[in-house]
Amino acid sequence: MSRLMMVLIVYTVSVYSIPPHKEMRFILPVLPLMLVYSAYYFANCASVKTQNICRWSLACVNTVVTLYLTIFHQSGSVFAAHYLNVRLRNMSSPSVLALTPCFTLPGRTHMHIEHLVIRDISCHPNLQQKENYLTETQQFIESPRLWVVDNLSSDKPFQNFSFVVMFNSVHPELDDLLERDGFQLDKSFHFSHFPDRAAGQSENILLFSKNKL
């Protein structure tokens, strides 16, 4: 039985490790098997000393990893949303342009402001089966400046927004457009020590505003 459980665990984790998109929830069905297998080993195979070492090692490692993932890793987008929620609250016509891959910046879940307009970059699937289809996110990653000019305006693309949000890697390509529309850096938030650059991420999230209060 234990061998069969191990085969199921290894097979499931291996299969879900192949796709580039990975989430913990994908392997939740085999998590009970992992716990049972681990408990069996500790109860029947490991000595008391080994059990104590493993117990404290797991506790320390999980504490450090949990703190890092909940406080530092990719937390900048949440902090940015909270900051925008405060800054936009007193504006008559608040609007945000999120030049980040889709779902990077939390929207209505964190910014509870009436009449708030959020323009973000979508990643709708190719439901119509078009050839050479690219989502807005993919188009933006390939050429941020071209996407802005084509989808907003070639003259003053940011003039209708209160805030513009982007990763620091995108800023050099759009700096002159931001300056032309009267935007300046308002706030910077750390996003990740290990950004997924292929997905359009970088280390910091930058917030630009027209008039810093």
C-alpha positions as CSV (number, residue, x, y, z in Angstrom):
1,M,0.0,0.0,0.0
2,S,2.8,2.5,0.9
3,R,4.5,1.8,-2.4
4,L,1.3,2.4,-4.4
5,M,0.8,5.7,-2.5
6,M,4.3,6.8,-3.3
7,V,3.8,6.0,-7.0
8,L,0.6,8.0,-7.0
9,I,2.3,11.0,-5.3
10,V,5.4,11.0,-7.5
11,Y,3.3,10.6,-10.7
12,T,0.9,13.4,-9.8
13,V,3.5,15.9,-8.7
14,S,5.7,15.0,-11.8
15,V,2.8,15.5,-14.3
16,Y,1.8,18.8,-12.8
17,S,5.4,20.0,-12.8
18,I,5.6,19.8,-16.5
19,P,3.3,22.8,-17.5
20,P,4.8,26.3,-17.1
21,H,1.8,27.4,-15.0
22,K,1.9,25.8,-11.5
23,E,-0.3,26.3,-8.5
24,M,-0.4,24.6,-5.2
25,R,-4.1,23.7,-5.6
26,F,-3.2,21.4,-8.5
27,I,-1.7,18.9,-6.2
28,L,-4.2,19.2,-3.3
29,P,-5.9,15.9,-4.1
30,V,-2.7,14.0,-3.2
31,L,-1.9,16.1,-0.2
32,P,-3.8,13.7,2.2
33,L,-1.7,10.8,0.8
34,M,1.5,12.8,1.4
35,L,0.5,13.4,5.0
36,V,-0.4,9.7,5.6
37,Y,2.8,8.5,4.0
38,S,4.9,11.0,6.1
39,A,3.1,10.0,9.3
40,Y,3.6,6.3,8.6
41,Y,7.3,6.9,8.1
42,F,7.8,8.9,11.3
43,A,5.7,6.5,13.4
44,N,7.4,3.3,12.2
45,C,10.7,4.0,10.6
46,A,12.3,7.1,12.2
47,S,14.0,7.2,15.5
48,V,12.9,9.7,18.2
49,K,16.0,11.8,17.4
50,T,15.2,11.8,13.7
51,Q,11.6,12.7,14.4
52,N,12.7,15.7,16.5
53,I,15.2,16.9,13.9
54,C,12.6,16.7,11.1
55,R,9.9,18.3,13.3
56,W,12.0,21.3,14.1
57,S,13.4,21.6,10.6
58,L,10.0,21.5,9.0
59,A,8.7,24.1,11.5
60,C,11.6,26.5,10.9
61,V,11.6,26.1,7.1
62,N,7.8,26.5,6.8
63,T,7.8,29.6,9.1
64,V,10.5,31.3,7.0
65,V,8.9,30.4,3.7
66,T,5.4,31.4,4.9
67,L,6.6,34.8,6.1
68,Y,8.5,35.5,2.9
69,L,5.7,34.5,0.6
70,T,3.0,36.4,2.6
71,I,5.0,39.6,3.3
72,F,7.5,40.1,0.6
73,H,7.0,37.9,-2.5
74,Q,4.7,39.6,-5.0
75,S,3.1,41.7,-2.2
76,G,3.8,45.0,-4.0
77,S,0.7,44.9,-6.1
78,V,-1.5,44.6,-3.0
79,F,0.3,47.4,-1.2
80,A,0.0,49.5,-4.4
81,A,-3.8,48.9,-4.5
82,H,-4.1,49.9,-0.8
83,Y,-2.1,53.1,-1.5
84,L,-4.3,53.9,-4.6
85,N,-7.4,53.3,-2.5
86,V,-6.4,56.1,-0.2
87,R,-5.1,58.5,-2.8
88,L,-8.0,58.2,-5.2
89,R,-10.8,58.5,-2.5
90,N,-10.9,62.3,-2.6
91,M,-10.8,62.6,-6.4
92,S,-13.9,63.6,-8.3
93,S,-13.2,61.4,-11.3
94,P,-10.6,58.7,-10.2
95,S,-9.1,56.6,-12.9
96,V,-6.2,54.1,-13.1
97,L,-4.3,52.8,-16.0
98,A,-2.6,49.5,-15.1
99,L,0.1,48.7,-17.6
100,T,0.8,45.4,-15.9
101,P,0.0,41.8,-17.0
102,C,-3.6,40.9,-16.3
103,F,-4.6,40.2,-12.7
104,T,-1.3,41.7,-11.3
105,L,-3.0,44.7,-9.7
106,P,-6.0,43.9,-7.5
107,G,-9.0,46.0,-8.7
108,R,-12.4,46.2,-7.0
109,T,-11.4,43.8,-4.3
110,H,-9.0,46.4,-2.8
111,M,-10.2,49.8,-4.3
112,H,-13.7,50.4,-3.1
113,I,-14.3,53.8,-4.7
114,E,-17.5,54.9,-6.4
115,H,-17.1,55.8,-10.1
116,L,-13.6,54.5,-10.2
117,V,-12.4,53.7,-13.8
118,I,-9.7,51.0,-14.1
119,R,-8.2,50.3,-17.5
120,D,-6.0,47.2,-17.4
121,I,-4.4,44.9,-19.9
122,S,-6.6,41.9,-20.6
123,C,-5.7,38.3,-21.3
124,H,-8.9,36.9,-22.8
125,P,-8.5,33.4,-24.3
126,N,-8.8,32.9,-28.0
127,L,-12.4,31.8,-28.0
128,Q,-12.9,32.6,-31.7
129,Q,-9.9,30.5,-32.7
130,K,-8.2,33.3,-34.6
131,E,-4.9,32.6,-36.2
132,N,-1.7,34.1,-34.6
133,Y,-3.9,35.4,-31.8
134,L,-2.1,37.3,-29.0
135,T,-3.7,38.6,-25.8
136,E,-3.3,42.2,-24.9
137,T,-0.8,41.1,-22.2
138,Q,1.3,39.3,-24.8
139,Q,1.1,42.3,-27.2
140,F,2.2,44.6,-24.4
141,I,5.1,42.4,-23.3
142,E,6.3,42.3,-26.9
143,S,6.2,46.1,-27.3
144,P,4.9,48.3,-24.5
145,R,5.2,51.5,-26.4
146,L,3.5,50.2,-29.5
147,W,0.6,48.8,-27.4
148,V,0.1,52.2,-25.7
149,V,0.2,54.1,-29.0
150,D,-2.2,51.7,-30.7
151,N,-4.7,51.3,-27.9
152,L,-4.7,54.6,-26.1
153,S,-3.4,57.6,-28.1
154,S,-0.2,58.5,-30.0
155,D,-0.4,62.1,-28.8
156,K,-1.2,62.0,-25.1
157,P,-2.0,58.4,-24.1
158,F,-2.1,59.1,-20.3
159,Q,-4.0,62.4,-20.1
160,N,-7.3,60.8,-19.1
161,F,-5.9,58.9,-16.1
162,S,-5.2,59.9,-12.5
163,F,-2.6,57.2,-12.0
164,V,-0.5,55.0,-14.2
165,V,0.9,51.8,-12.8
166,M,3.7,49.7,-14.4
167,F,6.7,47.6,-13.7
168,N,10.1,49.3,-13.5
169,S,11.3,47.4,-16.6
170,V,8.7,49.1,-18.8
171,H,9.4,52.7,-17.5
172,P,12.3,53.5,-19.8
173,E,10.2,52.9,-22.9
174,L,7.4,55.1,-21.7
175,D,9.3,57.7,-19.8
176,D,9.0,60.5,-22.4
177,L,5.2,59.9,-22.8
178,L,4.7,60.1,-19.1
179,E,6.7,63.3,-18.9
180,R,4.8,64.8,-21.9
181,D,1.5,64.2,-20.1
182,G,2.7,65.7,-16.8
183,F,3.2,62.5,-14.8
184,Q,5.9,62.0,-12.2
185,L,6.9,59.1,-10.0
186,D,4.6,59.0,-7.0
187,K,5.5,55.8,-5.2
188,S,7.5,52.6,-5.7
189,F,6.7,49.2,-4.2
190,H,8.9,46.1,-4.2
191,F,7.2,43.2,-6.1
192,S,9.6,40.2,-6.2
193,H,13.2,39.1,-5.8
194,F,12.5,36.5,-8.5
195,P,10.2,38.1,-11.1
196,D,9.0,36.1,-14.0
197,R,10.4,38.3,-16.8
198,A,8.8,36.2,-19.5
199,A,5.4,37.1,-18.0
200,G,6.3,40.8,-18.0
201,Q,7.2,41.1,-14.4
202,S,10.1,42.9,-12.8
203,E,11.4,43.8,-9.3
204,N,9.3,46.9,-8.5
205,I,5.9,48.3,-9.3
206,L,5.9,52.0,-10.0
207,L,3.0,54.4,-9.5
208,F,2.9,57.7,-11.5
209,S,0.5,60.6,-10.8
210,K,-0.1,64.0,-12.4
211,N,0.0,65.9,-9.2
212,K,1.6,64.4,-6.1
213,L,-0.2,65.6,-3.0
